[in-house]
Amino acid sequence: MKPVIVSSSNISALGYKEGDLFVRFKATGVYKYRGVPSEVVNAVVFADSPGSALNGLVKNKGYAFEKVETSPFEDDQVAEVQS
């Protein structure tokens, strides 16, 4: 999935590559969440509140994460989500 811009006060874009969810936070940079199922990623991308969905479906579920210096955002154009 190409990285997509989402409407959120904390998140600027989301990307998904090889089972990992990449989240570009507006204030803190890019984080990678490992082993997130594609269904969960889609739920976050298309949620009314992507930040709340990320908290409930990813962060609170204990997926391993790390801050990363490289991400899919540097390789692909970022597309806007069309709902």
C-alpha positions as CSV (number, residue, x, y, z in Angstrom):
1,M,0.0,0.0,0.0
2,K,1.3,3.4,-0.9
3,P,1.5,5.8,2.0
4,V,-1.7,7.8,2.5
5,I,-2.4,11.2,4.1
6,V,-5.1,11.0,6.8
7,S,-7.2,13.6,8.5
8,S,-5.8,13.6,12.1
9,S,-4.5,16.1,14.6
10,N,-1.5,13.8,15.4
11,I,-0.9,11.7,12.3
12,S,0.1,13.1,8.9
13,A,0.4,9.8,6.9
14,L,0.2,6.0,7.2
15,G,2.0,3.4,5.1
16,Y,2.0,-0.4,5.0
17,K,4.8,-2.6,3.8
18,E,5.6,-6.3,4.2
19,G,3.4,-6.6,7.3
20,D,4.6,-3.5,9.0
21,L,2.5,-0.3,9.6
22,F,4.4,2.9,9.3
23,V,3.0,6.0,11.0
24,R,4.3,9.5,10.4
25,F,3.4,11.5,13.5
26,K,3.3,15.3,13.0
27,A,5.4,16.0,16.1
28,T,7.6,12.9,16.6
29,G,8.6,11.4,13.2
30,V,8.0,7.9,11.8
31,Y,7.3,4.8,13.8
32,K,7.1,1.2,12.6
33,Y,4.6,-1.2,14.1
34,R,5.5,-4.8,13.4
35,G,3.1,-7.6,12.3
36,V,-0.1,-5.5,12.0
37,P,-2.7,-7.3,9.9
38,S,-3.8,-5.6,6.8
39,E,-7.4,-5.6,8.0
40,V,-6.3,-3.5,11.1
41,V,-4.4,-1.1,8.9
42,N,-7.5,-0.6,6.7
43,A,-9.6,0.1,9.7
44,V,-7.2,2.8,10.9
45,V,-6.8,4.4,7.5
46,F,-10.6,4.6,6.9
47,A,-11.6,5.5,10.5
48,D,-13.4,8.7,11.3
49,S,-10.6,9.3,13.8
50,P,-7.3,7.6,12.6
51,G,-5.6,8.6,15.9
52,S,-8.2,7.0,18.1
53,A,-8.3,3.9,15.8
54,L,-4.5,3.6,16.0
55,N,-4.6,3.8,19.8
56,G,-7.4,1.3,20.1
57,L,-6.4,-1.2,17.4
58,V,-2.6,-1.0,17.4
59,K,-1.0,0.7,20.4
60,N,-3.3,-0.8,23.0
61,K,-2.9,-4.3,21.4
62,G,0.8,-4.4,22.2
63,Y,2.3,-4.5,18.7
64,A,6.1,-4.1,18.8
65,F,7.2,-0.7,17.6
66,E,10.3,1.4,17.0
67,K,11.1,4.9,15.7
68,V,12.7,4.6,12.3
69,E,14.9,6.8,10.1
70,T,13.8,5.3,6.8
71,S,10.3,4.5,5.8
72,P,8.1,4.0,2.7
73,F,7.3,7.7,2.8
74,E,10.7,8.4,1.2
75,D,10.3,6.0,-1.6
76,D,6.7,6.5,-2.7
77,Q,4.4,9.4,-3.4
78,V,2.0,10.0,-0.6
79,A,-1.6,9.7,-1.8
80,E,-4.7,11.2,-0.2
81,V,-7.3,8.9,1.1
82,Q,-10.6,9.1,-0.9
83,S,-13.5,8.1,1.3
